[in-house]
Amino acid sequence: MKWDPASTSLLLELCIDEKETQLNWNNTGLTTYGWQNVERKFKELGGRPFTRRQMSNKLQTLKKSFTRWKALQKHTGLGRNKTTGGVEAEEELLEAEYGTENAPDTEVIPHR
């Protein structure tokens, strides 16, 4: 099952909540209790039926994408649209870094 933008956004919001308000985060990521909360809230809020492993893999993929995106900010033409909060980049730059299939979905990267 593929991740859709709504499920990805929900996962990120729940993980951010666990980190910032519940403090269920350690040096490597969510604690066991944090993942239990994320799983429960994800199901309660109507998220798609992903396993904890799928959620963890998605979070790790998003972390890696964010790290690469931060590194790419050094290039001209890459930044954040201050009005929408979305990523602004030249298509060629994203395709060169991620490939056509793996380019980040600029609409699901939350602005904080």
Biopython code that builds the backbone (N, CA, C, O; Angstrom):
import numpy as np
from Bio.PDB.StructureBuilder import StructureBuilder

atoms = [
    (1, "MET", "N", (0.833, -1.168, 0.000)),
    (1, "MET", "CA", (0.000, 0.000, 0.000)),
    (1, "MET", "C", (0.888, 1.245, 0.000)),
    (1, "MET", "O", (1.858, 1.327, 0.752)),
    (2, "LYS", "N", (0.546, 2.198, -0.843)),
    (2, "LYS", "CA", (1.341, 3.420, -0.953)),
    (2, "LYS", "C", (0.850, 4.484, 0.017)),
    (2, "LYS", "O", (-0.320, 4.523, 0.399)),
    (3, "TRP", "N", (1.769, 5.329, 0.395)),
    (3, "TRP", "CA", (1.445, 6.449, 1.268)),
    (3, "TRP", "C", (0.845, 7.573, 0.437)),
    (3, "TRP", "O", (1.390, 7.938, -0.604)),
    (4, "ASP", "N", (-0.268, 8.120, 0.890)),
    (4, "ASP", "CA", (-0.854, 9.279, 0.241)),
    (4, "ASP", "C", (-0.480, 10.519, 1.056)),
    (4, "ASP", "O", (-0.055, 10.394, 2.205)),
    (5, "PRO", "N", (-0.632, 11.710, 0.478)),
    (5, "PRO", "CA", (-0.237, 12.934, 1.196)),
    (5, "PRO", "C", (-0.938, 13.104, 2.548)),
    (5, "PRO", "O", (-0.319, 13.572, 3.503)),
    (6, "ALA", "N", (-2.212, 12.733, 2.645)),
    (6, "ALA", "CA", (-2.935, 12.904, 3.912)),
    (6, "ALA", "C", (-2.364, 11.987, 4.992)),
    (6, "ALA", "O", (-2.205, 12.411, 6.137)),
    (7, "SER", "N", (-2.057, 10.743, 4.647)),
    (7, "SER", "CA", (-1.493, 9.802, 5.621)),
    (7, "SER", "C", (-0.094, 10.226, 6.046)),
    (7, "SER", "O", (0.267, 10.117, 7.218)),
    (8, "THR", "N", (0.688, 10.708, 5.093)),
    (8, "THR", "CA", (2.039, 11.172, 5.399)),
    (8, "THR", "C", (1.980, 12.370, 6.344)),
    (8, "THR", "O", (2.723, 12.435, 7.323)),
    (9, "SER", "N", (1.110, 13.295, 6.048)),
    (9, "SER", "CA", (0.958, 14.484, 6.887)),
    (9, "SER", "C", (0.503, 14.099, 8.295)),
    (9, "SER", "O", (1.014, 14.635, 9.278)),
    (10, "LEU", "N", (-0.447, 13.183, 8.399)),
    (10, "LEU", "CA", (-0.933, 12.719, 9.698)),
    (10, "LEU", "C", (0.203, 12.069, 10.488)),
    (10, "LEU", "O", (0.368, 12.345, 11.676)),
    (11, "LEU", "N", (0.979, 11.215, 9.843)),
    (11, "LEU", "CA", (2.105, 10.564, 10.512)),
    (11, "LEU", "C", (3.076, 11.609, 11.059)),
    (11, "LEU", "O", (3.504, 11.520, 12.210)),
    (12, "LEU", "N", (3.420, 12.590, 10.239)),
    (12, "LEU", "CA", (4.358, 13.620, 10.679)),
    (12, "LEU", "C", (3.809, 14.419, 11.850)),
    (12, "LEU", "O", (4.524, 14.682, 12.817)),
    (13, "GLU", "N", (2.552, 14.801, 11.765)),
    (13, "GLU", "CA", (1.950, 15.573, 12.857)),
    (13, "GLU", "C", (1.948, 14.776, 14.159)),
    (13, "GLU", "O", (2.244, 15.324, 15.220)),
    (14, "LEU", "N", (1.617, 13.494, 14.087)),
    (14, "LEU", "CA", (1.597, 12.661, 15.291)),
    (14, "LEU", "C", (3.007, 12.478, 15.863)),
    (14, "LEU", "O", (3.188, 12.516, 17.080)),
    (15, "CYS", "N", (3.995, 12.283, 15.004)),
    (15, "CYS", "CA", (5.375, 12.123, 15.473)),
    (15, "CYS", "C", (5.884, 13.423, 16.097)),
    (15, "CYS", "O", (6.558, 13.401, 17.127)),
    (16, "ILE", "N", (5.561, 14.543, 15.477)),
    (16, "ILE", "CA", (5.968, 15.840, 16.023)),
    (16, "ILE", "C", (5.326, 16.048, 17.390)),
    (16, "ILE", "O", (5.978, 16.529, 18.317)),
    (17, "ASP", "N", (4.049, 15.688, 17.517)),
    (17, "ASP", "CA", (3.356, 15.819, 18.802)),
    (17, "ASP", "C", (4.023, 14.958, 19.864)),
    (17, "ASP", "O", (4.211, 15.408, 20.994)),
    (18, "GLU", "N", (4.381, 13.732, 19.518)),
    (18, "GLU", "CA", (5.036, 12.846, 20.482)),
    (18, "GLU", "C", (6.388, 13.411, 20.908)),
    (18, "GLU", "O", (6.788, 13.282, 22.065)),
    (19, "LYS", "N", (7.073, 14.029, 19.977)),
    (19, "LYS", "CA", (8.397, 14.576, 20.296)),
    (19, "LYS", "C", (8.291, 15.846, 21.129)),
    (19, "LYS", "O", (8.986, 15.999, 22.133)),
    (20, "GLU", "N", (7.412, 16.761, 20.704)),
    (20, "GLU", "CA", (7.383, 18.084, 21.323)),
    (20, "GLU", "C", (6.512, 18.176, 22.572)),
    (20, "GLU", "O", (6.878, 18.881, 23.513)),
    (21, "THR", "N", (5.387, 17.496, 22.612)),
    (21, "THR", "CA", (4.495, 17.671, 23.760)),
    (21, "THR", "C", (4.472, 16.458, 24.688)),
    (21, "THR", "O", (4.276, 16.608, 25.894)),
    (22, "GLN", "N", (4.667, 15.278, 24.148)),
    (22, "GLN", "CA", (4.626, 14.071, 24.984)),
    (22, "GLN", "C", (6.020, 13.636, 25.442)),
    (22, "GLN", "O", (6.155, 12.846, 26.377)),
    (23, "LEU", "N", (7.038, 14.149, 24.786)),
    (23, "LEU", "CA", (8.438, 13.838, 25.108)),
    (23, "LEU", "C", (8.766, 12.355, 25.006)),
    (23, "LEU", "O", (9.604, 11.847, 25.750)),
    (24, "ASN", "N", (8.106, 11.664, 24.086)),
    (24, "ASN", "CA", (8.361, 10.238, 23.859)),
    (24, "ASN", "C", (9.344, 10.060, 22.705)),
    (24, "ASN", "O", (9.031, 9.423, 21.699)),
    (25, "TRP", "N", (10.524, 10.625, 22.864)),
    (25, "TRP", "CA", (11.542, 10.646, 21.823)),
    (25, "TRP", "C", (12.889, 10.488, 22.487)),
    (25, "TRP", "O", (13.122, 11.051, 23.557)),
    (26, "ASN", "N", (13.786, 9.729, 21.870)),
    (26, "ASN", "CA", (15.146, 9.620, 22.387)),
    (26, "ASN", "C", (16.122, 9.937, 21.262)),
    (26, "ASN", "O", (15.714, 10.482, 20.236)),
    (27, "ASN", "N", (17.388, 9.614, 21.427)),
    (27, "ASN", "CA", (18.396, 9.954, 20.420)),
    (27, "ASN", "C", (18.167, 9.285, 19.072)),
    (27, "ASN", "O", (18.631, 9.793, 18.051)),
    (28, "THR", "N", (17.470, 8.167, 19.045)),
    (28, "THR", "CA", (17.276, 7.441, 17.790)),
    (28, "THR", "C", (15.897, 7.657, 17.178)),
    (28, "THR", "O", (15.669, 7.263, 16.034)),
    (29, "GLY", "N", (14.979, 8.269, 17.906)),
    (29, "GLY", "CA", (13.634, 8.504, 17.372)),
    (29, "GLY", "C", (12.580, 8.268, 18.438)),
    (29, "GLY", "O", (12.838, 8.440, 19.630)),
    (30, "LEU", "N", (11.398, 7.876, 18.006)),
    (30, "LEU", "CA", (10.305, 7.628, 18.938)),
    (30, "LEU", "C", (10.631, 6.466, 19.876)),
    (30, "LEU", "O", (11.268, 5.489, 19.484)),
    (31, "THR", "N", (10.183, 6.598, 21.115)),
    (31, "THR", "CA", (10.310, 5.491, 22.062)),
    (31, "THR", "C", (9.226, 4.455, 21.749)),
    (31, "THR", "O", (8.340, 4.704, 20.931)),
    (32, "THR", "N", (9.302, 3.308, 22.397)),
    (32, "THR", "CA", (8.276, 2.276, 22.213)),
    (32, "THR", "C", (6.903, 2.833, 22.569)),
    (32, "THR", "O", (5.932, 2.616, 21.845)),
    (33, "TYR", "N", (6.827, 3.547, 23.681)),
    (33, "TYR", "CA", (5.565, 4.145, 24.099)),
    (33, "TYR", "C", (5.100, 5.192, 23.076)),
    (33, "TYR", "O", (3.906, 5.308, 22.799)),
    (34, "GLY", "N", (6.040, 5.943, 22.524)),
    (34, "GLY", "CA", (5.705, 6.929, 21.501)),
    (34, "GLY", "C", (5.098, 6.277, 20.270)),
    (34, "GLY", "O", (4.114, 6.773, 19.722)),
    (35, "TRP", "N", (5.685, 5.157, 19.831)),
    (35, "TRP", "CA", (5.149, 4.441, 18.667)),
    (35, "TRP", "C", (3.766, 3.867, 18.963)),
    (35, "TRP", "O", (2.901, 3.846, 18.088)),
    (36, "GLN", "N", (3.555, 3.404, 20.192)),
    (36, "GLN", "CA", (2.227, 2.902, 20.557)),
    (36, "GLN", "C", (1.184, 4.013, 20.437)),
    (36, "GLN", "O", (0.084, 3.796, 19.931)),
    (37, "ASN", "N", (1.550, 5.208, 20.913)),
    (37, "ASN", "CA", (0.639, 6.351, 20.814)),
    (37, "ASN", "C", (0.379, 6.734, 19.360)),
    (37, "ASN", "O", (-0.762, 6.998, 18.980)),
    (38, "VAL", "N", (1.430, 6.764, 18.549)),
    (38, "VAL", "CA", (1.280, 7.121, 17.137)),
    (38, "VAL", "C", (0.369, 6.119, 16.435)),
    (38, "VAL", "O", (-0.539, 6.506, 15.700)),
    (39, "GLU", "N", (0.618, 4.823, 16.667)),
    (39, "GLU", "CA", (-0.225, 3.789, 16.039)),
    (39, "GLU", "C", (-1.691, 3.949, 16.428)),
    (39, "GLU", "O", (-2.578, 3.911, 15.575)),
    (40, "ARG", "N", (-1.934, 4.128, 17.721)),
    (40, "ARG", "CA", (-3.307, 4.250, 18.213)),
    (40, "ARG", "C", (-4.001, 5.488, 17.628)),
    (40, "ARG", "O", (-5.125, 5.404, 17.133)),
    (41, "LYS", "N", (-3.314, 6.639, 17.691)),
    (41, "LYS", "CA", (-3.906, 7.883, 17.193)),
    (41, "LYS", "C", (-4.089, 7.842, 15.682)),
    (41, "LYS", "O", (-5.066, 8.378, 15.158)),
    (42, "PHE", "N", (-3.155, 7.210, 14.982)),
    (42, "PHE", "CA", (-3.242, 7.108, 13.524)),
    (42, "PHE", "C", (-4.518, 6.359, 13.138)),
    (42, "PHE", "O", (-5.244, 6.775, 12.235)),
    (43, "LYS", "N", (-4.779, 5.255, 13.831)),
    (43, "LYS", "CA", (-5.992, 4.472, 13.552)),
    (43, "LYS", "C", (-7.250, 5.235, 13.962)),
    (43, "LYS", "O", (-8.247, 5.223, 13.239)),
    (44, "GLU", "N", (-7.207, 5.900, 15.123)),
    (44, "GLU", "CA", (-8.363, 6.663, 15.607)),
    (44, "GLU", "C", (-8.740, 7.796, 14.654)),
    (44, "GLU", "O", (-9.918, 8.097, 14.460)),
    (45, "LEU", "N", (-7.728, 8.411, 14.069)),
    (45, "LEU", "CA", (-7.966, 9.566, 13.197)),
    (45, "LEU", "C", (-8.201, 9.171, 11.739)),
    (45, "LEU", "O", (-8.223, 10.021, 10.849)),
    (46, "GLY", "N", (-8.373, 7.879, 11.512)),
    (46, "GLY", "CA", (-8.737, 7.420, 10.176)),
    (46, "GLY", "C", (-7.599, 7.229, 9.210)),
    (46, "GLY", "O", (-7.798, 7.240, 7.995)),
    (47, "GLY", "N", (-6.388, 7.053, 9.749)),
    (47, "GLY", "CA", (-5.258, 6.791, 8.871)),
    (47, "GLY", "C", (-5.388, 5.425, 8.213)),
    (47, "GLY", "O", (-6.101, 4.553, 8.708)),
    (48, "ARG", "N", (-4.707, 5.250, 7.112)),
    (48, "ARG", "CA", (-4.740, 3.970, 6.415)),
    (48, "ARG", "C", (-4.085, 2.890, 7.261)),
    (48, "ARG", "O", (-3.315, 3.212, 8.165)),
    (49, "PRO", "N", (-4.367, 1.612, 6.994)),
    (49, "PRO", "CA", (-3.880, 0.526, 7.857)),
    (49, "PRO", "C", (-2.407, 0.175, 7.628)),
    (49, "PRO", "O", (-2.095, -0.843, 7.009)),
    (50, "PHE", "N", (-1.513, 1.017, 8.127)),
    (50, "PHE", "CA", (-0.080, 0.746, 8.031)),
    (50, "PHE", "C", (0.397, 0.117, 9.334)),
    (50, "PHE", "O", (-0.133, 0.403, 10.407)),
    (51, "THR", "N", (1.404, -0.743, 9.224)),
    (51, "THR", "CA", (2.003, -1.347, 10.417)),
    (51, "THR", "C", (3.004, -0.367, 11.029)),
    (51, "THR", "O", (3.372, 0.628, 10.406)),
    (52, "ARG", "N", (3.433, -0.660, 12.245)),
    (52, "ARG", "CA", (4.445, 0.183, 12.887)),
    (52, "ARG", "C", (5.725, 0.199, 12.052)),
    (52, "ARG", "O", (6.374, 1.236, 11.915)),
    (53, "ARG", "N", (6.079, -0.949, 11.502)),
    (53, "ARG", "CA", (7.298, -1.019, 10.679)),
    (53, "ARG", "C", (7.164, -0.119, 9.441)),
    (53, "ARG", "O", (8.113, 0.573, 9.073)),
    (54, "GLN", "N", (5.997, -0.130, 8.803)),
    (54, "GLN", "CA", (5.783, 0.729, 7.638)),
    (54, "GLN", "C", (5.855, 2.201, 8.029)),
    (54, "GLN", "O", (6.416, 3.023, 7.304)),
    (55, "MET", "N", (5.277, 2.523, 9.188)),
    (55, "MET", "CA", (5.336, 3.916, 9.660)),
    (55, "MET", "C", (6.773, 4.314, 9.973)),
    (55, "MET", "O", (7.206, 5.414, 9.628)),
    (56, "SER", "N", (7.503, 3.430, 10.618)),
    (56, "SER", "CA", (8.895, 3.710, 10.949)),
    (56, "SER", "C", (9.735, 3.877, 9.686)),
    (56, "SER", "O", (10.556, 4.790, 9.603)),
    (57, "ASN", "N", (9.536, 3.005, 8.711)),
    (57, "ASN", "CA", (10.268, 3.115, 7.444)),
    (57, "ASN", "C", (9.941, 4.431, 6.736)),
    (57, "ASN", "O", (10.827, 5.082, 6.183)),
    (58, "LYS", "N", (8.668, 4.815, 6.756)),
    (58, "LYS", "CA", (8.261, 6.069, 6.118)),
    (58, "LYS", "C", (8.920, 7.249, 6.817)),
    (58, "LYS", "O", (9.423, 8.162, 6.161)),
    (59, "LEU", "N", (8.919, 7.235, 8.147)),
    (59, "LEU", "CA", (9.544, 8.322, 8.895)),
    (59, "LEU", "C", (11.033, 8.410, 8.583)),
    (59, "LEU", "O", (11.562, 9.508, 8.406)),
    (60, "GLN", "N", (11.717, 7.268, 8.514)),
    (60, "GLN", "CA", (13.150, 7.264, 8.191)),
    (60, "GLN", "C", (13.392, 7.804, 6.779)),
    (60, "GLN", "O", (14.341, 8.554, 6.552)),
    (61, "THR", "N", (12.538, 7.422, 5.841)),
    (61, "THR", "CA", (12.654, 7.923, 4.462)),
    (61, "THR", "C", (12.459, 9.433, 4.428)),
    (61, "THR", "O", (13.183, 10.141, 3.728)),
    (62, "LEU", "N", (11.486, 9.922, 5.179)),
    (62, "LEU", "CA", (11.233, 11.359, 5.226)),
    (62, "LEU", "C", (12.398, 12.111, 5.869)),
    (62, "LEU", "O", (12.754, 13.205, 5.430)),
    (63, "LYS", "N", (12.988, 11.523, 6.906)),
    (63, "LYS", "CA", (14.155, 12.146, 7.540)),
    (63, "LYS", "C", (15.310, 12.258, 6.543)),
    (63, "LYS", "O", (15.970, 13.292, 6.454)),
    (64, "LYS", "N", (15.540, 11.176, 5.798)),
    (64, "LYS", "CA", (16.618, 11.190, 4.806)),
    (64, "LYS", "C", (16.343, 12.216, 3.718)),
    (64, "LYS", "O", (17.252, 12.931, 3.295)),
    (65, "SER", "N", (15.093, 12.294, 3.259)),
    (65, "SER", "CA", (14.732, 13.275, 2.236)),
    (65, "SER", "C", (14.944, 14.691, 2.752)),
    (65, "SER", "O", (15.441, 15.554, 2.029)),
    (66, "PHE", "N", (14.567, 14.923, 3.993)),
    (66, "PHE", "CA", (14.731, 16.250, 4.579)),
    (66, "PHE", "C", (16.209, 16.613, 4.698)),
    (66, "PHE", "O", (16.596, 17.747, 4.418)),
    (67, "THR", "N", (17.031, 15.655, 5.111)),
    (67, "THR", "CA", (18.470, 15.900, 5.223)),
    (67, "THR", "C", (19.058, 16.242, 3.863)),
    (67, "THR", "O", (19.853, 17.173, 3.742)),
    (68, "ARG", "N", (18.665, 15.486, 2.836)),
    (68, "ARG", "CA", (19.152, 15.781, 1.478)),
    (68, "ARG", "C", (18.642, 17.126, 1.010)),
    (68, "ARG", "O", (19.373, 17.874, 0.362)),
    (69, "TRP", "N", (17.385, 17.447, 1.332)),
    (69, "TRP", "CA", (16.817, 18.722, 0.917)),
    (69, "TRP", "C", (17.580, 19.883, 1.565)),
    (69, "TRP", "O", (17.850, 20.893, 0.915)),
    (70, "LYS", "N", (17.926, 19.730, 2.859)),
    (70, "LYS", "CA", (18.685, 20.784, 3.537)),
    (70, "LYS", "C", (20.043, 20.983, 2.870)),
    (70, "LYS", "O", (20.510, 22.112, 2.720)),
    (71, "ALA", "N", (20.676, 19.872, 2.470)),
    (71, "ALA", "CA", (21.969, 19.975, 1.794)),
    (71, "ALA", "C", (21.815, 20.656, 0.438)),
    (71, "ALA", "O", (22.692, 21.405, 0.010)),
    (72, "LEU", "N", (20.691, 20.390, -0.235)),
    (72, "LEU", "CA", (20.460, 20.992, -1.548)),
    (72, "LEU", "C", (20.151, 22.485, -1.471)),
    (72, "LEU", "O", (20.254, 23.188, -2.477)),
    (73, "GLN", "N", (19.777, 22.973, -0.304)),
    (73, "GLN", "CA", (19.460, 24.391, -0.172)),
    (73, "GLN", "C", (20.652, 25.274, -0.516)),
    (73, "GLN", "O", (20.491, 26.459, -0.807)),
    (74, "LYS", "N", (21.836, 24.700, -0.483)),
    (74, "LYS", "CA", (23.034, 25.457, -0.820)),
    (74, "LYS", "C", (23.077, 25.802, -2.307)),
    (74, "LYS", "O", (23.799, 26.711, -2.716)),
    (75, "HIS", "N", (22.296, 25.067, -3.120)),
    (75, "HIS", "CA", (22.258, 25.320, -4.551)),
    (75, "HIS", "C", (21.332, 26.489, -4.853)),
    (75, "HIS", "O", (20.343, 26.704, -4.153)),
    (76, "THR", "N", (21.651, 27.231, -5.882)),
    (76, "THR", "CA", (20.792, 28.315, -6.321)),
    (76, "THR", "C", (19.484, 27.756, -6.841)),
    (76, "THR", "O", (19.465, 26.715, -7.498)),
    (77, "GLY", "N", (18.404, 28.436, -6.551)),
    (77, "GLY", "CA", (17.104, 28.032, -7.073)),
    (77, "GLY", "C", (16.335, 27.078, -6.186)),
    (77, "GLY", "O", (15.291, 26.574, -6.598)),
    (78, "LEU", "N", (16.816, 26.811, -4.978)),
    (78, "LEU", "CA", (16.099, 25.922, -4.076)),
    (78, "LEU", "C", (15.787, 26.672, -2.794)),
    (78, "LEU", "O", (16.656, 27.315, -2.206)),
    (79, "GLY", "N", (14.543, 26.581, -2.375)),
    (79, "GLY", "CA", (14.144, 27.254, -1.144)),
    (79, "GLY", "C", (12.726, 26.891, -0.781)),
    (79, "GLY", "O", (12.183, 25.887, -1.244)),
    (80, "ARG", "N", (12.136, 27.718, 0.050)),
    (80, "ARG", "CA", (10.777, 27.489, 0.523)),
    (80, "ARG", "C", (9.933, 28.700, 0.153)),
    (80, "ARG", "O", (10.335, 29.846, 0.352)),
    (81, "ASN", "N", (8.758, 28.418, -0.389)),
    (81, "ASN", "CA", (7.816, 29.471, -0.714)),
    (81, "ASN", "C", (7.229, 29.991, 0.586)),
    (81, "ASN", "O", (6.587, 29.238, 1.319)),
    (82, "LYS", "N", (7.438, 31.272, 0.886)),
    (82, "LYS", "CA", (6.999, 31.824, 2.166)),
    (82, "LYS", "C", (5.485, 31.934, 2.268)),
    (82, "LYS", "O", (4.945, 31.975, 3.373)),
    (83, "THR", "N", (4.798, 31.982, 1.146)),
    (83, "THR", "CA", (3.344, 32.081, 1.156)),
    (83, "THR", "C", (2.692, 30.737, 1.423)),
    (83, "THR", "O", (1.815, 30.628, 2.279)),
    (84, "THR", "N", (3.118, 29.706, 0.690)),
    (84, "THR", "CA", (2.482, 28.387, 0.802)),
    (84, "THR", "C", (3.207, 27.454, 1.768)),
    (84, "THR", "O", (2.621, 26.482, 2.245)),
    (85, "GLY", "N", (4.481, 27.740, 2.060)),
    (85, "GLY", "CA", (5.266, 26.845, 2.901)),
    (85, "GLY", "C", (5.830, 25.668, 2.136)),
    (85, "GLY", "O", (6.536, 24.840, 2.713)),
    (86, "GLY", "N", (5.531, 25.574, 0.834)),
    (86, "GLY", "CA", (6.002, 24.470, 0.009)),
    (86, "GLY", "C", (7.432, 24.686, -0.471)),
    (86, "GLY", "O", (7.982, 25.782, -0.368)),
    (87, "VAL", "N", (8.012, 23.627, -0.993)),
    (87, "VAL", "CA", (9.362, 23.672, -1.528)),
    (87, "VAL", "C", (9.342, 24.291, -2.914)),
    (87, "VAL", "O", (8.470, 23.984, -3.726)),
    (88, "GLU", "N", (10.295, 25.153, -3.180)),
    (88, "GLU", "CA", (10.467, 25.697, -4.517)),
    (88, "GLU", "C", (11.826, 25.241, -5.027)),
    (88, "GLU", "O", (12.852, 25.452, -4.382)),
    (89, "ALA", "N", (11.812, 24.618, -6.189)),
    (89, "ALA", "CA", (13.064, 24.147, -6.768)),
    (89, "ALA", "C", (12.874, 23.960, -8.260)),
    (89, "ALA", "O", (11.765, 23.744, -8.748)),
    (90, "GLU", "N", (13.977, 24.048, -8.963)),
    (90, "GLU", "CA", (13.939, 23.765, -10.389)),
    (90, "GLU", "C", (13.755, 22.261, -10.559)),
    (90, "GLU", "O", (14.407, 21.472, -9.875)),
    (91, "GLU", "N", (12.870, 21.865, -11.468)),
    (91, "GLU", "CA", (12.578, 20.442, -11.689)),
    (91, "GLU", "C", (13.848, 19.652, -11.984)),
    (91, "GLU", "O", (13.999, 18.526, -11.510)),
    (92, "GLU", "N", (14.756, 20.229, -12.757)),
    (92, "GLU", "CA", (15.980, 19.528, -13.130)),
    (92, "GLU", "C", (16.830, 19.210, -11.905)),
    (92, "GLU", "O", (17.450, 18.149, -11.828)),
    (93, "LEU", "N", (16.856, 20.131, -10.953)),
    (93, "LEU", "CA", (17.643, 19.927, -9.740)),
    (93, "LEU", "C", (17.083, 18.768, -8.922)),
    (93, "LEU", "O", (17.839, 17.916, -8.456)),
    (94, "LEU", "N", (15.762, 18.732, -8.746)),
    (94, "LEU", "CA", (15.143, 17.647, -7.984)),
    (94, "LEU", "C", (15.315, 16.305, -8.691)),
    (94, "LEU", "O", (15.612, 15.299, -8.047)),
    (95, "GLU", "N", (15.132, 16.283, -9.995)),
    (95, "GLU", "CA", (15.283, 15.029, -10.741)),
    (95, "GLU", "C", (16.721, 14.539, -10.711)),
    (95, "GLU", "O", (16.962, 13.334, -10.643)),
    (96, "ALA", "N", (17.687, 15.465, -10.760)),
    (96, "ALA", "CA", (19.091, 15.073, -10.707)),
    (96, "ALA", "C", (19.449, 14.472, -9.346)),
    (96, "ALA", "O", (20.238, 13.530, -9.270)),
    (97, "GLU", "N", (18.873, 15.015, -8.280)),
    (97, "GLU", "CA", (19.182, 14.535, -6.932)),
    (97, "GLU", "C", (18.425, 13.268, -6.574)),
    (97, "GLU", "O", (19.001, 12.335, -6.013)),
    (98, "TYR", "N", (17.122, 13.228, -6.900)),
    (98, "TYR", "CA", (16.270, 12.134, -6.456)),
    (98, "TYR", "C", (15.894, 11.147, -7.557)),
    (98, "TYR", "O", (15.497, 10.019, -7.263)),
    (99, "GLY", "N", (16.010, 11.547, -8.799)),
    (99, "GLY", "CA", (15.491, 10.739, -9.889)),
    (99, "GLY", "C", (14.033, 11.091, -10.109)),
    (99, "GLY", "O", (13.403, 11.692, -9.239)),
    (100, "THR", "N", (13.502, 10.731, -11.236)),
    (100, "THR", "CA", (12.128, 11.096, -11.578)),
    (100, "THR", "C", (11.111, 10.461, -10.642)),
    (100, "THR", "O", (10.151, 11.119, -10.242)),
    (101, "GLU", "N", (11.299, 9.203, -10.288)),
    (101, "GLU", "CA", (10.326, 8.472, -9.467)),
    (101, "GLU", "C", (10.383, 8.844, -7.986)),
    (101, "GLU", "O", (9.373, 8.743, -7.290)),
    (102, "ASN", "N", (11.549, 9.273, -7.494)),
    (102, "ASN", "CA", (11.725, 9.478, -6.055)),
    (102, "ASN", "C", (11.764, 10.938, -5.635)),
    (102, "ASN", "O", (12.078, 11.240, -4.483)),
    (103, "ALA", "N", (11.455, 11.836, -6.537)),
    (103, "ALA", "CA", (11.474, 13.253, -6.188)),
    (103, "ALA", "C", (10.478, 13.506, -5.055)),
    (103, "ALA", "O", (9.394, 12.923, -5.049)),
    (104, "PRO", "N", (10.832, 14.366, -4.096)),
    (104, "PRO", "CA", (9.922, 14.594, -2.969)),
    (104, "PRO", "C", (8.629, 15.234, -3.417)),
    (104, "PRO", "O", (8.597, 16.033, -4.353)),
    (105, "ASP", "N", (7.565, 14.868, -2.730)),
    (105, "ASP", "CA", (6.254, 15.466, -2.974)),
    (105, "ASP", "C", (6.247, 16.785, -2.208)),
    (105, "ASP", "O", (6.137, 16.787, -0.982)),
    (106, "THR", "N", (6.361, 17.884, -2.906)),
    (106, "THR", "CA", (6.533, 19.176, -2.253)),
    (106, "THR", "C", (5.288, 19.619, -1.499)),
    (106, "THR", "O", (5.360, 20.571, -0.722)),
    (107, "GLU", "N", (4.160, 18.969, -1.698)),
    (107, "GLU", "CA", (2.935, 19.391, -1.022)),
    (107, "GLU", "C", (2.765, 18.754, 0.356)),
    (107, "GLU", "O", (1.883, 19.180, 1.101)),
    (108, "VAL", "N", (3.559, 17.762, 0.728)),
    (108, "VAL", "CA", (3.365, 17.106, 2.019)),
    (108, "VAL", "C", (4.481, 17.403, 3.003)),
    (108, "VAL", "O", (4.491, 16.852, 4.104)),
    (109, "ILE", "N", (5.417, 18.258, 2.635)),
    (109, "ILE", "CA", (6.482, 18.624, 3.554)),
    (109, "ILE", "C", (5.954, 19.780, 4.401)),
    (109, "ILE", "O", (5.817, 20.896, 3.899)),
    (110, "PRO", "N", (5.656, 19.529, 5.681)),
    (110, "PRO", "CA", (5.053, 20.579, 6.496)),
    (110, "PRO", "C", (6.029, 21.705, 6.796)),
    (110, "PRO", "O", (7.235, 21.489, 6.908)),
    (111, "HIS", "N", (5.499, 22.880, 6.921)),
    (111, "HIS", "CA", (6.303, 24.049, 7.246)),
    (111, "HIS", "C", (6.166, 24.318, 8.731)),
    (111, "HIS", "O", (5.060, 24.569, 9.212)),
    (112, "ARG", "N", (7.257, 24.273, 9.462)),
    (112, "ARG", "CA", (7.213, 24.535, 10.906)),
    (112, "ARG", "C", (8.157, 25.644, 11.236)),
    (112, "ARG", "O", (8.278, 26.027, 12.400)),
]
sb = StructureBuilder()
sb.init_structure("model")
sb.init_model(0)
sb.init_chain("A")
sb.init_seg("    ")
for serial, (resi, resn, name, xyz) in enumerate(atoms, 1):
    if name == "N":
        sb.init_residue(resn, " ", resi, " ")
    sb.init_atom(name, np.array(xyz, "f"), 0.0, 1.0, " ", f" {name:<3s}", serial, name[0])
structure = sb.get_structure()
